[in-house]
């Protein structure tokens, strides 16, 4: 079985697609040695993310064990996670405080 998505750290609440994934695909993922099953609900393109558990609005989104942004609305397990529902916290000059 080929891996279509990866989860790097136990803290991650998203998986990253390593190839295109079609809607209704059932994914079996290894999360820190535990196998979980997630049904993808939308087309996920290579390099894009999908939720591996529900992420409430306002919660941090974790990828590679690091917070990459904040959910702008509730994100259900299997949904695409991208700019339409995630506000990035990286590379933002308009929201990060100026260094002292």
C-alpha angles and dihedrals in degrees: 000000000000120000111244094179140020136212112197105187137029090239092059117112093185135057123214119228115233090188135013113291121202124220116274092025111145110224124200107202134186110227111182092324095317122108117225130179121222127178109216110224100191137034108277117200125214110287094015126117137236130192116259091192135012113289114199120219110273095026123121119258112223125206123168087002092298131104108250099176149318127283108246092199137005110296116202125214110278096022124129112260112207142115093310092067105014129070109206119228093195124092094002113143093174097062106026116090117249113261114254 
